[in-house]
Amino acid sequence: MSRHEKINYVEFPSLDLGASKRFFAEAFGWSFVDYGPDYAALADAGLDGGFFRADVAGSTGRGSALVVLYSDALEATLAKVEAAGGKIVKPVFAFPGGRRFHFVEPGGNELAVWTEADAP
């Protein structure tokens, strides 16, 4: 697929850059490359991106886009999110074609995780 005019990189604001890095490393196995004290590029996340230190974070309640991750085992992923310090803001619910939940990571960003309807 051509990269021309396709989403190529996602940057997240973070109220606490260190907490965001620890959370995503623990919950999802992402790794980071620091570029100074206020920016960390992420790797192993499925799409390149990074986190930058900010005074605000992303929330669908404030109109932010929602980044949605995929899981083969939704409840196991939910447990990892909670164990790493994520706060569940929408418990698992069904929608046409699957199930998902929303969480807020320690840096303040809301994300979601989904799985197909027939997944365990």
All heavy atoms as an XYZ file, in Angstrom:
906
protein
N       0.839     -1.171      0.000
C       0.000      0.000      0.000
C       0.892      1.245      0.000
O       1.861      1.325      0.732
C      -0.906     -0.012      1.233
C      -1.730      1.236      1.365
S      -3.071      1.188      2.557
C      -2.231      1.359      4.092
N       0.511      2.209     -0.775
C       1.241      3.460     -0.847
C       1.094      4.246      0.459
O       0.035      4.247      1.079
C       0.684      4.306     -2.005
O       1.179      5.621     -1.936
N       2.151      4.914      0.899
C       2.098      5.760      2.092
C       1.522      7.130      1.786
O       1.180      7.867      2.702
C       3.489      5.921      2.696
C       4.044      4.634      3.248
C       5.322      4.860      3.985
N       6.349      5.417      3.096
C       7.529      5.855      3.496
N       7.852      5.809      4.767
N       8.409      6.343      2.646
N       1.417      7.450      0.497
C       0.951      8.768      0.089
C      -0.428      9.065      0.679
O      -1.384      8.310      0.470
C       0.902      8.850     -1.436
C       0.427     10.171     -1.950
N       1.133     11.343     -1.785
C      -0.699     10.498     -2.605
C       0.472     12.333     -2.333
N      -0.645     11.849     -2.837
N      -0.526     10.127      1.446
C      -1.766     10.618      2.036
C      -2.453      9.620      2.961
O      -3.673      9.596      3.097
C      -2.719     11.118      0.946
C      -2.110     12.288      0.172
C      -2.968     12.793     -0.961
O      -3.924     12.114     -1.372
O      -2.646     13.891     -1.455
N      -1.660      8.796      3.635
C      -2.156      7.832      4.626
C      -1.655      8.233      6.002
O      -0.635      8.914      6.131
C      -1.662      6.406      4.298
C      -2.001      5.926      2.903
C      -3.491      5.778      2.706
C      -3.835      5.159      1.384
N      -4.261      6.051      0.355
N      -2.347      7.816      7.034
C      -1.879      8.103      8.388
C      -0.531      7.425      8.569
O      -0.373      6.235      8.308
C      -2.884      7.615      9.443
C      -4.190      8.415      9.311
C      -2.310      7.758     10.849
C      -5.316      7.887     10.160
N       0.446      8.194      9.027
C       1.811      7.708      9.109
C       2.381      7.760     10.513
O       3.291      6.996     10.843
C       2.682      8.544      8.155
C       4.116      8.121      8.149
O       4.951      8.775      8.755
N       4.415      7.022      7.479
N       1.865      8.640     11.350
C       2.481      8.858     12.657
C       1.421      9.454     13.563
O       0.622     10.290     13.127
C       3.641      9.847     12.496
C       4.667      9.859     13.594
C       5.754      8.988     13.568
C       4.582     10.766     14.639
C       6.723      9.020     14.561
C       5.548     10.808     15.631
C       6.620      9.929     15.582
O       7.583      9.966     16.565
N       1.372      9.032     14.801
C       0.401      9.555     15.772
C       1.165     10.077     16.974
O       2.030      9.383     17.512
C      -0.590      8.458     16.220
C      -1.495      8.964     17.318
C      -1.402      7.959     15.047
N       0.858     11.294     17.403
C       1.484     11.854     18.595
C       0.426     12.088     19.664
O      -0.626     12.655     19.393
C       2.191     13.173     18.278
C       3.404     12.973     17.415
C       4.219     14.228     17.230
O       3.677     15.344     17.314
O       5.428     14.087     16.997
N       0.728     11.613     20.872
C      -0.163     11.749     22.014
C       0.377     12.802     22.972
O       1.564     12.779     23.304
C      -0.224     10.433     22.808
C      -0.792      9.268     22.073
C       0.037      8.405     21.364
C      -2.148      9.000     22.116
C      -0.472      7.305     20.713
C      -2.673      7.893     21.459
C      -1.836      7.045     20.754
N      -0.486     13.663     23.499
C      -0.063     14.513     24.602
C       0.004     13.661     25.862
O      -0.634     12.609     25.936
C      -1.180     15.551     24.693
C      -2.391     14.835     24.191
C      -1.874     13.890     23.130
N       0.755     14.083     26.850
C       0.798     13.358     28.120
C       0.990     14.332     29.267
O       1.893     15.168     29.235
C       1.933     12.332     28.136
O       1.981     11.687     29.405
N       0.143     14.198     30.271
C       0.279     15.000     31.490
C       1.475     14.546     32.300
O       2.025     15.310     33.082
C      -0.994     14.893     32.335
C      -2.292     15.306     31.645
C      -3.488     14.986     32.529
C      -2.263     16.777     31.278
N       1.886     13.278     32.123
C       3.020     12.696     32.848
C       3.728     11.734     31.903
O       3.359     10.564     31.792
C       2.525     11.976     34.102
C       3.641     11.453     34.978
O       4.744     11.148     34.460
O       3.404     11.311     36.188
N       4.725     12.230     31.209
C       5.410     11.459     30.169
C       5.990     10.155     30.711
O       5.839      9.099     30.105
C       6.498     12.319     29.530
C       7.158     11.796     28.269
C       6.155     11.508     27.178
C       8.184     12.803     27.777
N       6.635     10.197     31.873
C       7.201      8.986     32.467
C       6.137      7.956     32.791
O       6.316      6.759     32.546
N       5.002      8.400     33.318
C       3.914      7.471     33.650
C       3.324      6.858     32.386
O       2.995      5.663     32.367
C       2.839      8.192     34.455
N       3.174      7.638     31.324
C       2.664      7.092     30.061
C       3.611      6.027     29.517
O       3.177      4.945     29.100
C       2.487      8.195     29.021
O       1.426      9.045     29.349
N       4.908      6.309     29.535
C       5.883      5.337     29.031
C       5.844      4.041     29.841
O       5.822      2.946     29.276
C       7.287      5.941     29.057
C       7.503      7.005     27.999
C       8.792      7.772     28.166
C       9.980      6.940     28.513
N      11.213      7.724     28.674
N       5.825      4.157     31.163
C       5.776      2.958     32.018
C       4.507      2.151     31.751
O       4.543      0.930     31.638
C       5.853      3.342     33.494
C       7.247      3.730     33.958
C       7.320      3.936     35.462
N       6.478      5.017     35.943
C       6.799      6.311     35.913
N       7.968      6.689     35.416
N       5.965      7.228     36.370
N       3.368      2.837     31.653
C       2.104      2.159     31.425
C       2.117      1.373     30.114
O       1.797      0.184     30.093
C       0.941      3.164     31.411
C      -0.351      2.542     30.978
C      -1.113      1.812     31.874
C      -0.787      2.657     29.671
C      -2.302      1.210     31.474
C      -1.969      2.061     29.250
C      -2.727      1.340     30.158
N       2.456      2.010     29.016
C       2.395      1.335     27.722
C       3.460      0.246     27.594
O       3.233     -0.762     26.924
C       2.469      2.344     26.576
C       1.181      3.087     26.389
C       1.027      4.370     26.876
C       0.103      2.484     25.765
C      -0.173      5.049     26.730
C      -1.104      3.150     25.609
C      -1.246      4.440     26.099
N       4.591      0.411     28.232
C       5.603     -0.655     28.240
C       5.084     -1.864     29.008
O       5.201     -3.003     28.547
C       6.900     -0.142     28.857
N       4.487     -1.628     30.170
C       3.995     -2.734     31.000
C       2.755     -3.395     30.409
O       2.670     -4.615     30.329
C       3.682     -2.229     32.404
C       3.237     -3.332     33.361
C       2.963     -2.825     34.763
O       3.607     -1.842     35.196
O       2.099     -3.414     35.435
N       1.783     -2.598     29.987
C       0.512     -3.152     29.517
C       0.614     -3.778     28.131
O      -0.008     -4.810     27.872
C      -0.565     -2.060     29.515
N       1.400     -3.177     27.228
C       1.391     -3.608     25.832
C       2.756     -3.971     25.257
O       2.849     -4.351     24.098
C       0.751     -2.522     24.955
C      -0.658     -2.179     25.369
C      -0.964     -0.931     25.870
C      -1.680     -3.113     25.268
C      -2.254     -0.602     26.259
C      -2.977     -2.808     25.654
C      -3.269     -1.548     26.155
N       3.820     -3.807     26.034
C       5.145     -4.157     25.547
C       5.749     -3.156     24.580
O       6.700     -3.470     23.870
N       5.228     -1.928     24.546
C       5.788     -0.909     23.672
C       7.129     -0.465     24.223
O       7.383     -0.512     25.418
C       4.869      0.291     23.578
C       3.516      0.016     22.959
C       3.024     -1.184     22.523
C       2.479      0.963     22.750
N       1.759     -1.029     22.044
C       1.386      0.283     22.171
C       2.373      2.322     23.005
C       0.202      0.928     21.836
C       1.189      2.966     22.665
C       0.126      2.272     22.083
N       8.003     -0.004     23.352
C       9.287      0.549     23.781
C       9.368      1.999     23.304
O       8.580      2.435     22.465
C      10.446     -0.283     23.248
O      10.419     -0.348     21.842
N      10.343      2.736     23.844
C      10.434      4.167     23.587
C      11.866      4.595     23.341
O      12.798      4.002     23.851
C       9.875      4.954     24.786
C       8.415      4.702     25.012
C       7.999      3.649     25.809
C       7.459      5.479     24.396
C       6.654      3.383     25.995
C       6.118      5.226     24.574
C       5.715      4.178     25.376
N      12.014      5.657     22.566
C      13.292      6.325     22.363
C      13.075      7.776     22.774
O      12.213      8.465     22.218
C      13.745      6.256     20.887
C      15.029      7.048     20.695
C      13.917      4.810     20.445
N      13.820      8.217     23.786
C      13.679      9.580     24.280
C      14.420     10.564     23.382
O      15.546     10.308     22.963
C      14.226      9.692     25.703
C      13.390      8.919     26.701
O      12.164      8.810     26.500
O      13.960      8.429     27.696
N      13.757     11.677     23.111
C      14.364     12.793     22.382
C      14.228     14.019     23.278
O      13.348     14.843     23.089
C      13.663     13.013     21.039
C      13.930     11.900     20.066
C      13.030     10.847     19.907
C      15.105     11.886     19.316
C      13.297      9.810     19.022
C      15.372     10.852     18.425
C      14.467      9.821     18.291
O      14.723      8.804     17.413
N      15.060     14.089     24.288
C      14.983     15.159     25.268
C      13.965     14.835     26.346
O      13.331     13.781     26.334
N      13.773     15.749     27.294
C      12.901     15.479     28.428
C      11.411     15.572     28.117
O      10.578     15.125     28.912
C      13.294     16.570     29.431
C      13.790     17.694     28.582
C      14.464     17.031     27.401
N      11.052     16.107     26.957
C       9.648     16.359     26.671
C       9.066     15.563     25.513
O       7.924     15.805     25.110
C       9.439     17.856     26.385
C       9.742     18.716     27.592
O       9.473     18.270     28.724
O      10.260     19.838     27.399
N       9.834     14.594     24.970
C       9.325     13.809     23.852
C       9.911     12.404     23.875
O      11.105     12.232     24.115
C       9.666     14.456     22.496
C       8.891     13.824     21.374
C       7.615     14.267     21.058
C       9.405     12.741     20.665
C       6.869     13.664     20.053
C       8.670     12.132     19.660
C       7.404     12.595     19.356
O       6.665     11.990     18.375
N       9.064     11.417     23.616
C       9.509     10.029     23.491
C       8.798      9.395     22.303
O       7.561      9.393     22.239
C       9.210      9.246     24.768
N       9.576      8.897     21.344
C       9.012      8.170     20.212
C       8.672      6.760     20.671
O       9.357      6.190     21.514
C      10.010      8.127     19.060
N       7.607      6.195     20.126
C       7.231      4.844     20.517
C       7.542      3.857     19.408
O       7.617      4.213     18.240
C       5.762      4.776     20.934
C       4.686      5.155     19.916
C       4.239      3.929     19.140
C       3.512      5.767     20.641
N       7.735      2.607     19.805
C       8.000      1.526     18.864
C       7.190      0.315     19.295
O       6.694      0.251     20.418
C       9.492      1.194     18.842
N       7.053     -0.646     18.416
C       6.345     -1.894     18.698
C       4.870     -1.672     18.992
O       4.262     -2.434     19.737
C       6.999     -2.649     19.873
C       8.481     -2.881     19.669
O       8.865     -3.248     18.542
O       9.249     -2.667     20.613
N       4.285     -0.626     18.413
C       2.896     -0.301     18.699
C       1.972     -0.522     17.499
O       0.783     -0.277     17.600
C       2.798      1.154     19.165
N       2.504     -0.950     16.376
C       1.689     -1.154     15.190
C       1.686      0.034     14.246
O       1.411     -0.100     13.069
N       1.976      1.215     14.770
C       2.072      2.443     13.997
C       3.092      3.312     14.708
O       3.121      3.360     15.933
C       0.713      3.164     13.962
C       0.616      4.494     13.233
C       0.771      4.305     11.718
C      -0.729      5.147     13.514
N       3.940      3.978     13.977
C       4.919      4.852     14.608
C       4.234      6.050     15.240
O       3.177      6.492     14.789
C       5.943      5.334     13.580
C       6.872      4.223     13.125
O       7.044      3.245     13.869
O       7.429      4.351     12.024
N       4.852      6.569     16.285
C       4.293      7.733     16.943
C       5.142      8.150     18.111
O       6.298      7.742     18.234
N       4.550      8.940     18.975
C       5.278      9.396     20.136
C       4.374     10.051     21.152
O       3.175     10.218     20.933
N       4.977     10.415     22.268
C       4.311     11.129     23.345
C       5.063     12.419     23.609
O       6.291     12.420     23.630
C       4.298     10.296     24.634
C       3.328      9.154     24.605
C       3.692      7.930     24.081
C       2.049      9.309     25.112
C       2.796      6.874     24.050
C       1.144      8.266     25.086
C       1.513      7.043     24.558
N       4.338     13.504     23.814
C       4.964     14.767     24.166
C       4.347     15.292     25.456
O       3.163     15.094     25.721
C       4.835     15.799     23.041
C       3.415     16.149     22.659
C       2.769     17.233     23.242
C       2.734     15.392     21.712
C       1.473     17.557     22.883
C       1.429     15.716     21.357
C       0.798     16.800     21.936
N       5.180     15.920     26.269
C       4.714     16.498     27.527
C       3.751     17.638     27.214
O       4.035     18.493     26.373
C       5.900     17.009     28.333
C       5.565     17.411     29.753
C       6.800     17.786     30.551
N       7.926     16.879     30.404
C       8.064     15.713     31.050
N       7.123     15.321     31.874
N       9.142     14.977     30.861
N       2.577     17.625     27.894
C       1.551     18.627     27.634
C       0.758     18.921     28.900
O       0.823     18.173     29.874
C       0.622     18.128     26.530
N      -0.005     19.980     28.850
C      -0.880     20.353     29.963
C      -2.289     19.819     29.800
O      -3.135     20.016     30.671
C      -0.935     21.876     30.097
C       0.410     22.466     30.499
O       1.164     21.791     31.222
O       0.705     23.597     30.070
N      -2.575     19.174     28.679
C      -3.882     18.576     28.416
C      -3.656     17.198     27.813
O      -2.557     16.885     27.337
C      -4.741     19.429     27.453
C      -5.099     20.760     28.070
C      -4.037     19.629     26.126
N      -4.687     16.373     27.830
C      -4.594     15.037     27.241
C      -5.862     14.772     26.427
O      -6.830     15.527     26.516
C      -4.416     13.987     28.333
N      -5.844     13.690     25.643
C      -6.940     13.385     24.739
C      -8.082     12.636     25.397
O      -7.880     11.627     26.066
N      -9.305     13.122     25.182
C     -10.511     12.493     25.721
C     -11.636     12.656     24.714
O     -11.812     13.746     24.154
C     -10.898     13.156     27.047
O     -12.212     12.824     27.416
N     -12.401     11.602     24.496
C     -13.525     11.718     23.569
C     -14.561     12.710     24.085
O     -15.249     13.347     23.298
C     -14.191     10.356     23.312
O     -14.641      9.804     24.558
C     -13.226      9.397     22.630
N     -14.644     12.875     25.400
C     -15.568     13.845     25.974
C     -15.221     15.276     25.614
O     -16.072     16.162     25.663
N     -13.960     15.510     25.254
C     -13.522     16.841     24.824
C     -13.326     16.903     23.308
O     -12.705     17.834     22.799
C     -12.226     17.218     25.543
C     -12.426     17.472     27.035
C     -11.198     18.067     27.700
N     -10.021     17.222     27.621
C      -9.677     16.318     28.531
N     -10.435     16.117     29.580
N      -8.575     15.610     28.394
N     -13.793     15.881     22.602
C     -13.755     15.909     21.152
C     -12.530     15.311     20.499
O     -12.349     15.441     19.293
N     -11.670     14.654     21.259
C     -10.464     14.046     20.681
C     -10.805     12.815     19.843
O     -11.797     12.136     20.098
C      -9.507     13.595     21.788
O      -8.945     14.684     22.440
N      -9.956     12.547     18.879
C     -10.056     11.294     18.144
C      -9.766     10.149     19.115
O      -9.025     10.315     20.086
C      -9.043     11.270     17.006
N     -10.354      9.002     18.874
C     -10.154      7.839     19.728
C      -9.244      6.843     19.017
O      -9.566      6.376     17.927
C     -11.492      7.174     20.055
C     -11.432      5.942     20.939
C     -10.953      6.307     22.342
C     -12.792      5.266     20.999
N      -8.109      6.546     19.618
C      -7.221      5.510     19.101
C      -7.707      4.186     19.667
O      -7.904      4.045     20.875
C      -5.756      5.782     19.499
C      -4.866      4.615     19.103
C      -5.274      7.070     18.853
N      -7.916      3.206     18.794
C      -8.459      1.917     19.194
C      -7.439      0.829     18.879
O      -7.002      0.691     17.745
C      -9.802      1.627     18.476
C     -10.388      0.306     18.944
C     -10.786      2.768     18.682
N      -7.064      0.071     19.905
C      -6.148     -1.054     19.765
C      -6.954     -2.322     19.555
O      -8.121     -2.389     19.931
C      -5.290     -1.201     21.031
C      -4.601      0.066     21.541
C      -3.884     -0.219     22.851
C      -3.643      0.596     20.512
N      -6.326     -3.362     18.990
C      -6.985     -4.654     18.799
C      -6.419     -5.659     19.788
O      -5.238     -5.640     20.114
C      -6.776     -5.176     17.369
C      -7.443     -6.503     17.193
C      -8.816     -6.577     16.995
C      -6.723     -7.687     17.306
C      -9.446     -7.803     16.890
C      -7.353     -8.911     17.199
C      -8.713     -8.968     16.997
O      -9.343    -10.174     16.908
N      -7.267     -6.589     20.244
C      -6.837     -7.676     21.128
C      -7.451     -8.990     20.687
O      -8.628     -9.040     20.330
C      -7.268     -7.382     22.568
O      -7.002     -8.483     23.410
N      -6.653    -10.069     20.757
C      -7.184    -11.417     20.522
C      -7.892    -11.944     21.760
O      -8.654    -12.905     21.668
C      -6.046    -12.390     20.166
C      -5.495    -12.147     18.776
O      -6.264    -11.738     17.881
O      -4.293    -12.370     18.586
N      -7.622    -11.356     22.929
C      -8.187    -11.811     24.207
C      -8.550    -10.578     25.034
O      -7.751    -10.097     25.846
C      -7.191    -12.693     24.938
N      -9.742    -10.063     24.836
C     -10.142     -8.775     25.392
C     -10.052     -8.712     26.916
O      -9.511     -7.755     27.469
C     -11.564     -8.436     24.933
C     -11.996     -6.990     25.149
C     -11.159     -6.047     24.294
C     -13.475     -6.825     24.824
N     -10.579     -9.721     27.605
C     -10.559     -9.678     29.067
C      -9.135     -9.747     29.617
O      -8.823     -9.106     30.620
C     -11.431    -10.791     29.658
C     -12.931    -10.488     29.630
C     -13.582    -10.521     28.250
O     -12.982    -11.088     27.300
O     -14.691     -9.974     28.119
N      -8.253    -10.495     28.975
C      -6.853    -10.555     29.405
C      -6.188     -9.191     29.205
O      -5.415     -8.733     30.055
C      -6.103    -11.641     28.647
N      -6.495     -8.528     28.107
C      -5.947     -7.199     27.868
C      -6.496     -6.207     28.881
O      -5.751     -5.375     29.408
C      -6.245     -6.734     26.433
O      -5.650     -7.671     25.514
C      -5.697     -5.349     26.168
N      -7.777     -6.294     29.199
C      -8.359     -5.416     30.206
C      -7.633     -5.595     31.540
O      -7.301     -4.611     32.200
C      -9.852     -5.715     30.371
C     -10.613     -4.774     31.281
C     -12.024     -4.538     30.758
C     -10.687     -5.296     32.688
N      -7.348     -6.828     31.926
C      -6.624     -7.092     33.175
C      -5.225     -6.472     33.141
O      -4.764     -5.916     34.149
C      -6.546     -8.594     33.438
N      -4.533     -6.558     32.000
C      -3.203     -5.949     31.878
C      -3.280     -4.424     31.980
O      -2.421     -3.800     32.607
C      -2.560     -6.363     30.555
C      -2.113     -7.811     30.529
C      -1.684     -8.301     29.168
C      -0.759     -7.420     28.414
N      -0.333     -7.970     27.123
N      -4.299     -3.837     31.384
C      -4.482     -2.388     31.454
C      -4.666     -1.958     32.908
O      -4.031     -1.010     33.378
C      -5.689     -1.947     30.575
C      -6.143     -0.542     30.917
C      -5.330     -2.057     29.099
N      -5.526     -2.673     33.637
C      -5.760     -2.327     35.041
C      -4.508     -2.551     35.889
O      -4.165     -1.709     36.726
C      -6.927     -3.131     35.602
C      -8.267     -2.709     35.022
C      -9.430     -3.489     35.567
O      -9.356     -4.732     35.637
O     -10.432     -2.849     35.929
N      -3.809     -3.655     35.665
C      -2.603     -3.957     36.447
C      -1.508     -2.917     36.219
O      -0.713     -2.639     37.120
C      -2.083     -5.350     36.101
N      -1.474     -2.327     35.028
C      -0.454     -1.329     34.704
C      -0.849      0.074     35.168
O      -0.082      1.013     35.004
C      -0.174     -1.331     33.202
N      -2.051      0.226     35.727
C      -2.467      1.524     36.249
C      -3.472      2.267     35.403
O      -3.779      3.426     35.683
N      -4.019      1.604     34.374
C      -5.051      2.238     33.564
C      -6.386      2.237     34.290
O      -6.669      1.350     35.089
N      -7.214      3.241     34.003
C      -8.540      3.342     34.610
C      -9.584      3.038     33.542
O      -9.611      3.697     32.487
C      -8.753      4.747     35.165
C     -10.124      4.962     35.754
C     -10.309      6.397     36.224
C     -11.748      6.588     36.687
N     -12.076      7.988     36.848
N     -10.420      2.044     33.789
C     -11.475      1.693     32.835
C     -12.579      2.742     32.935
O     -13.137      2.960     34.002
C     -12.038      0.279     33.124
C     -10.912     -0.762     33.147
C     -13.123     -0.084     32.101
C     -10.057     -0.829     31.904
N     -12.870      3.411     31.825
C     -13.904      4.442     31.827
C     -15.176      4.001     31.111
O     -16.227      4.607     31.304
C     -13.386      5.785     31.251
C     -12.324      6.380     32.171
C     -12.872      5.635     29.836
N     -15.101      2.948     30.297
C     -16.276      2.300     29.707
C     -16.004      0.805     29.759
O     -15.144      0.297     29.028
C     -16.500      2.731     28.254
C     -16.998      4.141     28.099
C     -17.374      4.445     26.662
C     -17.816      5.886     26.527
N     -18.126      6.226     25.143
N     -16.703      0.081     30.630
C     -16.491     -1.368     30.712
C     -16.808     -2.045     29.376
O     -17.413     -1.439     28.482
C     -17.475     -1.809     31.792
C     -17.862     -0.579     32.527
C     -17.705      0.564     31.556
N     -16.437     -3.295     29.262
C     -16.650     -4.052     28.023
C     -18.124     -3.955     27.606
O     -19.026     -4.161     28.422
C     -16.241     -5.527     28.200
C     -16.601     -6.331     26.960
C     -14.743     -5.643     28.496
N     -18.321     -3.614     26.350
C     -19.672     -3.558     25.792
C     -19.632     -4.109     24.370
O     -18.588     -4.119     23.711
C     -20.242     -2.133     25.820
C     -19.487     -1.134     24.981
C     -19.871     -0.863     23.669
C     -18.395     -0.451     25.506
C     -19.180      0.076     22.903
C     -17.702      0.492     24.747
C     -18.092      0.752     23.444
N     -20.793     -4.597     23.921
C     -20.912     -5.152     22.576
C     -21.323     -4.049     21.607
O     -22.023     -3.103     21.976
C     -21.945     -6.273     22.554
N     -20.856     -4.186     20.389
C     -21.285     -3.325     19.295
C     -21.346     -4.219     18.060
O     -20.816     -5.332     18.087
C     -20.329     -2.125     19.104
C     -18.937     -2.513     18.676
C     -18.589     -2.565     17.335
C     -17.976     -2.833     19.627
C     -17.307     -2.922     16.942
C     -16.694     -3.186     19.250
C     -16.363     -3.240     17.899
N     -22.023     -3.804     16.989
C     -22.110     -4.675     15.817
C     -20.714     -5.101     15.339
O     -19.890     -4.266     15.004
C     -22.815     -3.800     14.779
C     -23.616     -2.828     15.600
C     -22.757     -2.557     16.815
N     -20.435     -6.383     15.403
C     -19.162     -6.923     14.936
C     -18.134     -7.172     16.013
O     -17.067     -7.717     15.736
N     -18.398     -6.791     17.266
C     -17.387     -7.029     18.277
C     -17.742     -6.539     19.664
O     -18.893     -6.259     19.974
N     -16.690     -6.451     20.470
C     -16.803     -5.950     21.845
C     -15.605     -5.054     22.099
O     -14.549     -5.240     21.493
C     -16.784     -7.105     22.859
C     -17.932     -8.062     22.709
C     -17.898     -9.222     23.715
N     -16.647     -9.979     23.626
C     -15.813    -10.198     24.651
N     -16.076     -9.734     25.850
N     -14.721    -10.899     24.479
N     -15.752     -4.090     23.024
C     -14.625     -3.219     23.340
C     -14.797     -2.593     24.718
O     -15.863     -2.639     25.307
C     -14.408     -2.159     22.286
C     -15.365     -0.996     22.321
C     -15.045     -0.060     21.177
N     -15.605      1.263     21.367
C     -15.716      2.151     20.409
N     -15.299      1.871     19.195
N     -16.220      3.339     20.654
N     -13.701     -1.986     25.186
C     -13.729     -1.177     26.399
C     -12.859      0.053     26.165
O     -12.019      0.074     25.276
C     -13.266     -1.968     27.639
C     -11.806     -2.362     27.638
C     -10.828     -1.514     28.173
C     -11.392     -3.579     27.120
C      -9.490     -1.873     28.182
C     -10.054     -3.954     27.121
C      -9.093     -3.097     27.656
N     -13.093      1.089     26.984
C     -12.294      2.314     26.919
C     -11.540      2.455     28.232
O     -12.048      2.083     29.293
C     -13.178      3.545     26.744
C     -13.888      3.618     25.433
N     -14.195      4.814     24.828
C     -14.364      2.659     24.601
C     -14.818      4.595     23.688
N     -14.945      3.288     23.540
N     -10.339      3.022     28.168
C      -9.547      3.265     29.369
C      -8.810      4.594     29.250
O      -8.644      5.128     28.158
C      -8.555      2.122     29.626
C      -7.450      2.019     28.607
C      -6.228      2.650     28.814
C      -7.627      1.289     27.449
C      -5.197      2.549     27.871
C      -6.610      1.175     26.500
C      -5.384      1.813     26.717
N      -8.382      5.105     30.407
C      -7.524      6.279     30.459
C      -6.197      5.840     31.036
O      -6.149      5.212     32.103
C      -8.151      7.409     31.306
C      -7.180      8.569     31.479
C      -9.442      7.892     30.652
N      -5.111      6.136     30.329
C      -3.775      5.780     30.803
C      -3.289      6.849     31.779
O      -3.874      7.938     31.845
C      -2.825      5.586     29.617
C      -2.756      6.722     28.638
C      -1.621      7.699     28.929
O      -0.790      7.463     29.826
O      -1.573      8.725     28.235
N      -2.256      6.568     32.569
C      -1.818      7.514     33.599
C      -1.440      8.910     33.093
O      -1.462      9.860     33.865
C      -0.610      6.817     34.230
C      -0.874      5.377     34.020
C      -1.545      5.294     32.678
N      -1.124      9.064     31.822
C      -0.826     10.373     31.265
C      -2.063     11.140     30.835
O      -1.971     12.250     30.338
N      -3.256     10.539     31.014
C      -4.509     11.235     30.784
C      -5.240     10.952     29.494
O      -6.340     11.455     29.277
N      -4.681     10.142     28.598
C      -5.315      9.890     27.308
C      -6.304      8.739     27.362
O      -6.027      7.701     27.943
C      -4.256      9.564     26.249
C      -3.404     10.755     25.945
O      -3.880     11.732     25.399
N      -2.136     10.687     26.319
N      -7.445      8.940     26.710
C      -8.433      7.872     26.562
C      -8.130      7.086     25.290
O      -7.920      7.668     24.227
C      -9.841      8.465     26.478
C     -10.928      7.427     26.301
C     -12.315      8.029     26.161
O     -12.475      9.263     26.357
O     -13.234      7.266     25.831
N      -8.109      5.766     25.412
C      -7.969      4.862     24.272
C      -8.998      3.765     24.436
O      -9.653      3.674     25.483
C      -6.565      4.248     24.212
C      -5.419      5.193     23.861
C      -4.813      5.781     25.112
C      -4.338      4.456     23.083
N      -9.135      2.917     23.445
C     -10.062      1.778     23.516
C      -9.341      0.536     23.013
O      -8.333      0.623     22.315
C     -11.312      2.046     22.693
N      -9.893     -0.617     23.368
C      -9.410     -1.905     22.877
C     -10.639     -2.678     22.408
O     -11.654     -2.715     23.104
C      -8.679     -2.710     23.969
C      -8.173     -4.031     23.412
C      -7.532     -1.894     24.562
N     -10.530     -3.317     21.235
C     -11.662     -4.082     20.712
C     -11.230     -5.475     20.289
O     -10.043     -5.758     20.122
C     -12.318     -3.353     19.542
C     -11.658     -3.574     18.199
C     -10.496     -3.016     17.749
C     -12.130     -4.426     17.157
N     -10.214     -3.470     16.485
C     -11.200     -4.339     16.091
C     -13.234     -5.262     17.009
C     -11.365     -5.037     14.915
C     -13.390     -5.953     15.830
C     -12.463     -5.843     14.786
N     -12.239     -6.338     20.108
C     -12.036     -7.669     19.571
C     -13.271     -8.039     18.759
O     -14.344     -7.446     18.930
C     -11.789     -8.702     20.695
O     -11.266     -9.906     20.126
C     -13.044     -9.015     21.494
N     -13.147     -9.019     17.884
C     -14.294     -9.475     17.098
C     -15.323    -10.146     18.002
O     -14.993    -10.639     19.081
C     -13.852    -10.478     16.024
C     -13.298     -9.804     14.807
C     -11.788     -9.990     14.667
O     -11.147    -10.569     15.538
O     -11.264     -9.505     13.665
N     -16.548    -10.220     17.521
C     -17.654    -10.777     18.308
C     -17.414    -12.240     18.677
O     -17.822    -12.676     19.748
C     -18.968    -10.643     17.533
N     -16.733    -12.995     17.832
C     -16.537    -14.425     18.108
C     -15.226    -14.732     18.823
O     -14.909    -15.884     19.074
C     -16.621    -15.230     16.818
C     -15.583    -14.819     15.783
O     -14.871    -13.823     15.999
O     -15.508    -15.499     14.751
N     -14.468    -13.707     19.206
C     -13.201    -13.930     19.923
C     -13.503    -14.267     21.387
O     -14.538    -13.867     21.919
C     -12.319    -12.697     19.847
N     -12.591    -15.019     22.038
C     -12.836    -15.379     23.433
C     -12.858    -14.172     24.362
O     -12.301    -13.167     24.103
C     -11.652    -16.272     23.789
C     -10.669    -16.142     22.692
C     -11.358    -15.512     21.531
